């Protein structure tokens, strides 16, 4: 923390020595009152400056978190799209077991969850209803349409995160009955993408395809 030294000078304060030093103390009462008022203003200003010197590093750390997170999210987007592009369209309905999601369902589920974590949990928008939502349902969407939807969802989420108010990091939310801060929501979003993308990588292997080389820092 930086040290701040204040030097207060006033014409009303007598210099040391000389004729003025012999004046009666009563002669300085009125000027002294004015000086006290000025000192209060200076002390208030000093307090603000000291507070700023403490909080500025904290805000800088929060801004660095957003910067690092956006870099990771961009890399995650690129890798996910590579995975989605590698699987042939006629294999998009492949599933590892009867109860598993298909390759396409995993992809669109990732998009739905990115939208929910960012736009609703972080941004405060009303959540989409999965049962009635059509944007992230596979339905009759083509491979290209699904990839375009995912790409757009990343774009919208990145835009929101760039504008995110970092003073809200410690705001608490209900997350499936658990108490989670918005800072944790950022991490949960990334974890969820990784979880379902991992299943998609296994699906590639099961279809005799070699997944794209792992991208660091994502």
N, C-alpha and C positions, 0 to 999 in steps of 0.2 A: 504494500500500500504506500503511495507516495506521501511524503510529509509536506504540509503546507504551512509556510511561515507568513504571518501577517504583521506588517509594520504600520502602525497607526500614527499619523502625523497631523498636528493641528496647530494653527497659529495661536489659538487661545491657551495652549499649554505653555507655561513659562519655561524658558531655557534655563539650564543649570548655571548658576553663578550670575554675576552682573546685577544691575539695579532691580530688574524684574523679580529676582529671587527674594527680594525683601518685601514684596507686596503682601498684603494680608490675604489669608486664604479665602475670605468672604468675597474678594474681587473675582474669584474664579468659579463661584458657585453656578452662576447662570450658564457660562460657556460649558462647564462640565456636564450639565444636564443635556445640552445639545450633543455633546460628545458621546454620552451614554446611549442616546437614541441611535446615533450613527453606528456605534459598536454593536448594537443589537442586530442591525441590518447586516453588518459584516459577518456576525456569527451565524446568522441564518444562511447567508450565501456560502460560508465555509462548510456548514453542515451538508448543504446540497452537493457541494463539490466532493466532499469526502464520501457521501453516499454513492455518487456517480462512479467514483474510483473503485468502489467495491463491487457494484452491480455490473459495470461494463464488461469485465472478464466473463461473468456468468452468461450474459447475453451473447457474447462472442462464442462461447462454447456451444450454446444452443443453436446458433446460426451455423456453426461448423457441423453439428449433427445433421441438420437439414441438407447441407451441401453434400456430405458423405452419403447420406441416405438416397439422395437423388441420383448420385453416380451409381450406387448399387442397383437402384430400381431400373435405371436405363439398361444396365448390363443384364439384368434379369429379363427384361422385355426382349432384348435381342436374342438371348439364349432360348427363351420359350418359343419365339417365332421360328427359330431354326429347327427346333424339335417338331413344331406343328407342320412346318413345310416338308420335313423329311418323310413323314408318314404318308403313304399313298392314300388318295381320297377313298379308294374302295376298302381301305382298312380302318377308316375312321369309326366304324361301328364295332371294332374289335374290343373285346373285354376279356380279362384274365380268368374270370369265373362268372357264373350266372348272376351272383349278387353284386359284382363289381360295376363301376361306371365304365362306359365305353371310352375310347380315346377321345372322341369328340365331346362327351359329357364332362370329362376331366378338364378339357380345355375351356369350355364355356363356364364351368363351375369356378375356375380360377378367375375369369372375368367378372362373374357375379360377385365373388368375394372381394376382389380389388375395389369394385364399385362401392360395396357396402362398407368396408373398412374406411375408405377414404372419404367418399361423398357423404355418407350417413354418420358414421361414428366420429370422424374428424371434422367433417364440414357441417354436420347438423341437418342435412337434408333428410326428408322422410324416406325410410327404407323401402326398397322394392319388395313386393310380395312374390316369393319364389313360385308359388303355385299358379299365379296369374301373369307373371312377367313373360314377355315374349322376346325381349332383346337378347337374353342369355339362354334361351331354350334352343336346343339343337334343331328340333322340328325338321324343316326341309332345307335348312341352310346348306350352302355349298362350302367346301373347304375354304375357298378364298373369302367368302362372306364371314365365316367364323374368325379367320385370322384378322380380317379388317376390323371386326368388332373388338377383338382383343387389343389390337394396336390403338384404336380410338380410346378404349377404356384406360390404357396406360397414359395416353396423352392428357386426358381429362384429370386423372389422378395426379400426375406430375404438376399440372397447372395449379391444382388446389394446394398441393404440398409446398410449392414455391411461395404461396401467399399465406401459408399457415402462421398463425399468431403463436409464437413460441412461449408466450406467457401462459398458454393453456396446457402446457405439457403435463402438469400435475392435476388437471381436472379429471375427476373420477367418473367412470361410466359403468353401467351394468353390462357385463359380457357373459351371456349364458349363465346368469346367476352369480357370477364372480365380479368382484370389485377390481376394475382395471383402469389405470390412468391412460391418457391419450398418448403418452410416451410409449407405453406398452402396446398400444394399438398399432403403432408404426412397426414394431417388431413382430407382432402377430400377423400382420399383413404379409410381411416378407416370409415368415415361416410357412404360412398357408400356401403361398405360391410354390415354395420349394417342395412341400409335401406332395402336392398333386402333380407337379412336373416330374418328380421322381417316379411316380407310377407310370407316367407317359413314357419315360425312358425305358422302363422295364417292358412296356408294350412294344417298343421298337425292337428290343432284343428278341422278344418272343416271335417277332415276324422276320427274323433274320437280318435286321438292319443294325448298323453300328451308329450309336448316337453321336451327335456333334461333340467335338472335343470340349471338355469342361472349361468354362470361362471363369477366371479368377475374380474375386471381389464382387460377388453378386448375391 
